[in-house]
Amino acid sequence: MQDILERAARIRLVIFDVDGVLTDGSLYLGDDGQEYKAFNSRDGHGMVMLQESGVRIGIITGRTSQVVSIRMKSLGVEHLFQGCRDKLPAYEALKREIALDDDAIAYVGDDLVDLPIMRRVGLAIAVADAHHLVRGHAHLCTQARGGRGAAREVCELIMEAQGTWAGMIAGTP
């Protein structure tokens, strides 16, 4: 666990996948073709607190959905890449844009398309219900499942490792 905390202490950017990480992976489609997703409010609050603590958040997702844009805007997430079947180019672009090394980046994923990024970052995290190969390549596996508190768990861990969690819960980021 000490290695995980040391890795987490260096993180300046956390990148989340959406389906299976910020949601439980279910896709709800209406008769009109409209896509719906359910997000966990505690995950969202964790993401807001993490940003308030000085850590940036990015999203790289394979699907494109207006509801994801709306949700990320409401959370203050500035870096959103949608429709990325190959996620590595988006990762490289984001890394260049904010001038960070791999060691300063964490990635939270659940499926095989996440592996190329997870193999590069300083802290690779798999949600509890991730594909077994993804869990095998992760530095850390969450206790919570995707869409069920995994993102909050990650945010709190990073804030604890960076010494900002106590101030956050006391109301002084």
Protein Blocks (a to p, Z undefined) as FASTA:
>chain_A
ZZmmmmmmmpcbdcddfehplpgoiacddfkopacddddfklmmmmmmmmmnopacdddd
fbdcfklmmmmmmnopabdcehilblmlmmmmmmmmnopafklpccddfbfklmmmmmmm
mbdcddfklcfklmmmpfbdcfbdghilpmmmmmmmmmmmnopmmmmmnopZZ
